[in-house]
Amino acid sequence: MIVDVLGRRFRNLRVSLTAACNYACTYCVPDGKRLQAAAMELSSDEMVKAIRLLIESAGIEKLRITGGEPLLSPKFDEVLPRVMDLGLDDVSLTTNGQLLPRKAELIKASGLERINVSLDTLDADRFRAIARSGDLATVLQGIELMLDAGLRVKVNMVPIKTANVDQVLPMLEYCLDRRIELRFIELMNMGYLKHDNAYTRDFFGMEEILELIGSSYEYARTDAPFDSTSVRYEIPGRGVFGIIANESEPFCASCTRLRLSSNGYLYGCLSNTARHDIKDVLAMPDDLARKELQGRLLNALGDKQTASFTGETTVMKFIGG
């Protein structure tokens, strides 16, 4: 087992099925241009083999399927049921929800138990302005289908000072009414925002989020898993919400995440452009592949920040959300 000086190891694998996305969210891309599939993306067989080898080589305990937008990938229908058979107790999915109604039966049949839906507003016009695509009603329908199927649903919202701060309380109420955990994600200093004043202008941090929620609700901090990215709060009698406070309360020192891009690169840290190609490993026999992966995993673990997120020009959508 590979462990660094801070006691961190890779427990949580996030896999980008594709870099393509059917949205062009303002905090992700600067010009409204939708992200396209990366060159030489892994096939379904290669992706499943890579996941299996990383489980065996790194001791992965949790898997999250992400994108881009994973439901947009032709591989999704084949990869999901196959990874559900790899023996992990915790497999989940992150999606923008636009294609959930089309994929609901497949998801239910797969046995998936957890899903995260990215949603930044309950206002249809604001939704289109932020996502630059899509339809709010379809996303809300998809969420209801997942709840009806018995999946545990979380909703991820990025509060943006100039765009949707007035939606914080309506979104929280919507989620509390449905026993959904809403997670507020602080704007990340990544991609084009790394060198754009929009980051400073639009950042709405944990202190401001809690002040706004405190104007309407009483809440108390509650426990979260040791390597959780989310600081969790309970509203007595109603439910919980979380804040992924990458800037206000960094979690780098306990990060156990490893990311596999759709074109076969390992990333040990969002705040580091270093990447480690494993496409050649996938052509090797399993014993040799597991041995070869050890060195690349060690390098990826060494890429992690020790204290706090410093930002990077890498676009998160390319490397698994």
N, C-alpha and C positions, 0 to 999 in steps of 0.2 A: 504494500500500500504506500503510495507517494504522499508524504506529509511535509509541509514547510515549517519554518521556524516558529510561525504563529499557531501551529497546530491545525492549519487548514488543509483540507483535501477536497477532491472533487466528489461531491455527493449528488449534485443536481445538474442534469444535462438538459440544455435547451437546444432544440433542433429546428433550424429554418428549412422548411420544405422547399421554399422558393423565395427569391428576393423580390418577386413581382408583387404588386399591391394594386387593388382596384380603387384605393383612395389616394389622395395627395395632401395629407394633413399639413396645415400651415407650420406646425412645429417640427415637421419631419423633412419636408422638401420646400425650397424657397420659391419655386416658380410655378407650382401647380402641376408639374410634370410627373405623371405616375411612374413608379419604379417598375422596371422591367426584369424579367428573369435574367439571372447571371449567365455568363458564358459557361458552357460545360458543366451544367448542374448534374449532380449525382442522379443515377437512375434509382428506381424503387429498390431494386435488389442491392445496389451499392449503399443506399441510405440505411436499409435495415441491417446489413452486415456491419456497417460502421457503428450503428447504435449498439448492436450486440457486442461487438469487440470492446467498445468503450465501457459498457456495463461490466464485462469480464475483467478488463485491464485496470480500470480506475475505481471500481467499487461503486458505480453509480446506483443510487437508491431511488431517485425521482427523475421523471422525464416529462418535459413540456414540449409539445409540438407547437411551433410558431411559424412566422414568416419573416418578411413580407406578410401576405395574407395566405395562410395555409390552405383554406378551403378553395382558393383559386388554383391550386396546383393539381394537375392531372394525377399526381402521385398519391394524393390524400386518400382516395378510396381504397387503395391497395396497402399503403403503409400503416394506416391506423389499425386495422384488425391484426396485422402481423406484429406490430410492436406490443399490442395488448397480450400477445402470447409469449412475451419474452421473460415473464416471471416477476416483473416489477409490481410492487404494491401501490405505487402512486404514479399514474399517468394522467396528464391533463393537457388542455388545449387552450391557446390564446387566439382569439379571432376578433375582427371588427364586427362580426355578426351579420354582415350583409347577405351572405349565402347560407346562413343557418337554416332557414326554412327548407332549402333544397337538400341539405345534408342531414336533416334531423333524424330520419329513419336509420341511416347508416351509423350515425353517432350513437343512437339508442341501442342498436343491435351490437355494437362493438363492446359494450360493457363499460365505456368511459364513465367516470363518476364525477369529474370536476371540469369546469370550463370557466375561463375568464373572457369577458366581452369588453372591448374598449369602446367607451361611449362618453362623450364630453359635454353633452347638453340634451335637454328634453324639448328644446325649441327647434322645429323643423327647419326654419330659415337659417338659424345659427348653425345647425348641424351641417347644412350644405356649405356654409361659409367656411367652417373649420375643416371639414373632410374634403371639400371641393368635389364631392361625388356622393353617390349613395342616396338612401331613402330611410329616414328615421323610423317610419312605421314598420318597415320590413325588419329592421334590427330589433325593435320592441317585440314584434311577433316571434322572432327567433328566440329571444330570451324567455318568453312565456312557454314556448315549446320545450325548451330545456328544463324549465321548472316543472312542467307537467310530466316530463319523463323521469323526474326524480333526481336530476343532476344537481350538485351543489354549484351555484353560480356566484361568481364575483364580478363586479363591474369596475373597470379601471377608468378613472377620469383625470385628465391633465388640466388643472386650473390655470388659466391664462389671464393675466390682469386686464388685458385690453379686449378680451373676447368672451369669457364665460363665467367670471367670478360670481355673477348674480345667479348662476345655475347651481352653485354648491349646495344650497339648502334644498331646492326642489329635487335635485338628484339624490340627496341623502334621504329625503322623505320617501321618494319612489322606492329606493332600495330597502329601507327599514320596513315599509309596508309589505314587502315580498320576502323578508328574511334573507336578503342578499347582502353580502358584505361589500360595501363601497370602499374602494381604495383610491385615495388621492395621490397622484404621482407628481412630485415636484418636477417642473420643467428641467430637462437635462441639458447640460452644456456640451451638446454633441452635434455632429453633422455641420450644417451651415451655420447653426447658432453659435458654434465655437468662436467664430470671428464676425459676429453680427450683433449690433447693439439691441436687437430684438430680444435677446436673452435677458439682459438686465431690465429692459422695459417691461417684459411680460412675466418675469418670475414672481410667483405667488407662493410663499413658503409656508412651512408648518405652523409657525407662530400666527401668521395671518389666517390660515385655514381654521385653526383651533379657536381663534378669537371670533371668527364669523360663526362657527358652529355653536360656540358658547353663548351667543346672543339668543339662541332658541332652545338649546338643549343642555342638560347637565350630563357630563361624561366623566369617566375615570379611566386612566391608563390600565391596561390589562396585559396578561402574559402573551408572549409570542415565542415560537420556536427559536432556539439559540442562533440559527443562521438565517432567520427571516429577514427579508428586506423591509418589511412593513412594521411600523410602530402601531400597535392596535389599541383601540379605545372602546369602552362599552358604554352604551346609553341604557341605563337600567330599565328593564321591562320592554325595550324596543329592539335592541340588537347591537351590532358592533360595526365599527368602521376602522380603516387603517390609513396611514400616511406613509408612503415610500419617500422618505426624506433624505434623498441622496446628498443634498447640499446641507440641510439643517442638522441632520443627525446621521453622519456617514456610517455605513455598515461594512466598509471594505475589510476591516480586521477579522470579520467572521464569514466572509463570502466563500461559499462552496460551489459556485456556479462555473460550469464549463459550457461553451457554446460551439456548436457545429454548424457551419454555414452550408447553404444549399450546394455550393460547389466544392465542398470537401476540405475546408480549412477549420482548424481548431483555434478558438479565441479564449484565452484565460481571463481576460479583463476588458470591460467596455471602455476603460480609460487608457487603453494601450492599443496602438495599431498593429502590434506584432501578431502574426498569424502563423500557423503551422500546418502545412499541406499533408494530408494523409491519403490522398487518392492512390498513391503507389502502394501503400500498405494494404489497401482493399484487394489488390491482386495477389497478395501473398497467402500461403497456407496459414491457417489460424494460429498455430504455435509460433511461427515466425512473426506473424502480424502482431500478436500480443506482446512479444518481446520488443519489437521495433517501436510500438506505441509508447512504451515506458519512457523512452528518452524524450519523445515529443510532449508527453503529458507533463514531464518534469519541467521542460522549458515553458510550457503554457502556465503551469502553476507559478513559476518564477516571474511571470508578467504581471501578477496581481499587485495592486497598490497596497501599501501597508497601513495607511491611515484614512485617507479620504479620496473621493472622486475628484479628479482634476480636469476631466473633460477631454474630448478628442474629436477629430474631424470625421471619424468613422460614422456612417449612417447606421443607426441601430437596426433598422429594418433589414439590412443586408445580412446581419449576423445573429438573428434569432431573438429579437425583442427583449 
